[in-house]
């Protein structure tokens, strides 16, 4: 038997795996209850320190950032695309809720986001 410590989605598991005897049967793994993973100290966000806007633009679905359509300082109208998310093989636009100026872009292409995560701020 071999013991391993595995981290999955921030959860730490102690796993014991029985070694095979040469048969075609798959090894049996037993996992202990998850342990709390150590939390890293939050890093200072330089974009937030630069003066985030008053209006937060958030993700409406969990997914991956597919494309960022605007840049900080750019003027937008209500309904203009700010970020395109990819969820379940669909491209979902996240639009400006009102007219204004983009204060910060808080994500990058390829970032995974959850429902309600801040994508950008605007004034």
C-alpha positions as CSV (number, residue, x, y, z in Angstrom):
1,X,0.0,0.0,0.0
2,X,1.1,3.5,-0.8
3,X,-0.1,6.7,0.8
4,X,-0.4,10.0,-1.0
5,X,-1.7,13.5,-0.1
6,X,-3.7,14.9,-3.0
7,X,-5.2,18.4,-3.3
8,X,-8.4,18.7,-5.4
9,X,-10.1,22.1,-5.8
10,X,-8.5,23.3,-2.6
11,X,-9.5,20.2,-0.6
12,X,-6.6,18.1,0.7
13,X,-7.1,14.3,0.8
14,X,-4.9,11.6,2.3
15,X,-5.3,8.6,0.0
16,X,-4.1,5.1,0.4
17,X,-3.7,3.0,-2.7
18,X,-3.3,-0.8,-2.7
19,X,-0.7,-2.0,-5.2
20,X,-1.9,-4.4,-7.9
21,X,-0.8,-8.0,-8.0
22,X,-0.6,-8.2,-11.8
23,X,-4.2,-9.0,-12.3
24,X,-6.4,-6.8,-14.6
25,X,-8.5,-5.6,-11.6
26,X,-8.1,-1.9,-10.9
27,X,-6.4,-0.8,-7.7
28,X,-8.7,0.2,-4.8
29,X,-8.2,3.7,-3.4
30,X,-9.5,4.7,0.0
31,X,-9.7,8.4,0.8
32,X,-9.9,9.9,4.3
33,X,-12.1,12.9,5.0
34,X,-10.8,16.1,3.4
35,X,-8.6,18.3,5.5
36,X,-8.8,22.1,5.3
37,X,-6.2,23.3,2.8
38,X,-4.0,26.1,4.0
39,X,-5.2,29.4,2.7
40,X,-2.8,31.7,1.0
41,X,-2.7,35.4,2.1
42,X,-4.6,37.5,-0.4
43,X,-2.3,39.4,-2.6
44,X,-2.8,43.1,-3.0
45,X,-4.7,43.8,-6.2
46,X,-3.0,46.6,-8.1
47,X,-6.1,47.2,-10.3
48,X,-8.2,47.7,-7.2
49,X,-5.7,50.2,-5.7
50,X,-5.7,52.1,-9.0
51,X,-9.3,53.3,-8.3
52,X,-12.0,50.9,-8.9
53,X,-15.3,52.2,-10.2
54,X,-18.6,52.5,-8.4
55,X,-20.5,50.1,-10.6
56,X,-19.4,46.5,-10.5
57,X,-19.9,44.3,-13.6
58,X,-20.4,40.7,-12.5
59,X,-20.6,37.3,-14.1
60,X,-24.1,35.9,-14.6
61,X,-22.9,32.3,-15.0
62,X,-19.9,30.3,-14.1
63,X,-17.5,29.8,-16.9
64,X,-14.2,30.9,-18.5
65,X,-13.3,34.3,-19.8
66,X,-13.3,33.9,-23.6
67,X,-12.6,37.5,-24.6
68,X,-12.2,40.9,-23.1
69,X,-13.9,43.5,-25.4
70,X,-12.9,46.8,-23.7
71,X,-10.0,48.3,-21.8
72,X,-9.7,50.5,-18.8
73,X,-10.6,54.1,-19.6
74,X,-12.8,53.3,-22.5
75,X,-16.2,54.9,-22.7
76,X,-19.1,52.4,-23.1
77,X,-22.9,52.7,-23.6
78,X,-25.5,50.6,-21.8
79,X,-25.6,47.2,-23.5
80,X,-22.1,47.3,-25.0
81,X,-20.2,44.1,-24.6
82,X,-17.5,44.2,-21.9
83,X,-16.5,40.5,-21.5
84,X,-17.5,37.3,-23.4
85,X,-17.8,34.3,-21.1
86,X,-17.7,30.7,-22.4
87,X,-20.0,28.3,-20.5
88,X,-21.2,25.0,-21.7
89,X,-19.7,25.6,-25.2
90,X,-21.7,28.8,-25.6
91,X,-20.4,32.4,-25.8
92,X,-22.3,34.6,-23.3
93,X,-21.8,38.4,-23.5
94,X,-21.6,40.4,-20.3
95,X,-22.8,43.9,-21.1
96,X,-22.5,47.3,-19.5
97,X,-25.4,48.0,-17.2
98,X,-25.3,51.7,-17.9
99,X,-23.4,54.4,-19.9
100,X,-20.0,55.2,-18.4
101,X,-16.3,54.7,-18.4
102,X,-14.5,51.4,-17.6
103,X,-12.5,51.9,-14.4
104,X,-10.9,48.5,-14.2
105,X,-10.9,45.1,-15.9
106,X,-10.5,42.5,-13.1
107,X,-10.1,39.3,-15.2
108,X,-7.9,38.0,-18.1
109,X,-8.7,35.7,-21.0
110,X,-8.7,32.1,-19.7
111,X,-9.7,33.0,-16.1
112,X,-12.3,30.7,-14.5
113,X,-15.1,32.7,-12.9
114,X,-18.1,31.9,-10.8
115,X,-21.6,33.4,-10.8
116,X,-21.4,36.8,-9.2
117,X,-17.6,37.3,-9.5
118,X,-16.5,40.8,-10.4
119,X,-15.3,41.1,-14.0
120,X,-14.9,44.8,-14.3
121,X,-15.8,48.1,-12.6
122,X,-17.1,51.3,-14.2
123,X,-17.9,54.9,-13.3
